[in-house]
Amino acid sequence: MTRACTNAELENFPALEWEQIAGRISSPVRAALEQVMETGDGADLSRGECGELARAEGDDLLGLLVASDAVRRDLAGNIVTYVVNRNINFTNVCFVGCKFCAFSRGPREADSYFLTLEEMARKATEAWDLGATEVCIQGGLPHGLSPFYYRDILRAVKSATPKMHIHAFSPMEIVYGVELTGMPLRDYLCMLRDNGLDTLPGTAAEILDDEVRFVLSRNKLTSAQWEEVIRTAHGCGIRTTSTLMYGHMETPEHWVAQLAKFRAIQEETGGFTEFVPLGFVHQNTLLFQQGLARSGPTLAEHLKIHALARVMLAGAINNIQVSWVKLNRRLSQLCLHAGANDYGGTLMEENISREAGATAGQYTSPEEFQALIMEMGRIPAERSTTYTRLHLKVAAGAMTTEQAVVEEFA
Ligand code: SF4
């Protein structure tokens, strides 16, 4: 039986060189990793090889982590990007009832809230004045929402901040908007685009397997609906992220199937900007309390999903993001050594809240990002939402901005 890595081995893997670990890796795993390192492309990995990588333990896992870092270096360079943004979660009222969610509230709960259009426009203006280039707008799904409310949010925010990039509305919200308006999906998405929607978060994916989804949330959109929204958005010129929630009741086979699906969609549409693994936060969730899920990901799982994504998606989706809000800062850095190249957003919301006297700590300043990135010996760069513009924050040494941009995207 394969041994599991100790936490010390996992925490120290960035010091390992490929030559030191290669001889200890099992032959099939080594062959698969060498193939991707040689070609910079995960397209030829068989489903069986991907399964071996997803189940890798011990030296095979250490090999996967070291190889993913080499593939990242080749495909995304030494730059670590981030976007200066603000989250606007406009309501926490939601009828969907996902068992993994600790955010939603019933409409009569004391701490439920609903921001007005004016409040959202004001938040966007504040963010713009403080240097943000993106607002990420998502919310719960309240009963009785006015049919064109999502369009009205876009109009309010765009008229207050015409140059702000609006990254908004999960596929679940899109399905709800279609239901509320009675419009065909494509028309609805084009209408949102024409009113200011720039990109769509690929959230609400969780695990794209309906048996698992039914346990996570009986009322959530199906995996086919998620894919339809994403493909249609890409067809309308609206790019999206791709996400996967890990560390609950899913298996390595679910990871492989989902990454293979994202790769196939990307090869057809080219519409994904990045892949974002989202670790399950188990505290205060029904899913965990009812014994349906494990207590979040282990250190090995956190590192493995980033590394597996880098290797499987190589040549198709070349930006792998760490979700630093769900990881801690040290773990984010380790994941950035395990194939990831993007820190995500600064999430200015909490900065403003903190300045207003709140104590929540869900904010990382651009300066903190820069320090964390340079501590790793990498180059910090602020990016636009779609990675089309990079602004280096230190002298880049061997790599120019132009090279970085050229090398970045498939
Ligand atoms: S739809 Fe979103 S806000 Fe509503 S319960 Fe599910 S995860 Fe929470």
Residues whose N, C-alpha, C, O or C-beta is under 5 A from the ligand:
A	BS01	SF4	C94 V96 G97 C98 C101 S104 G139 G140 L141
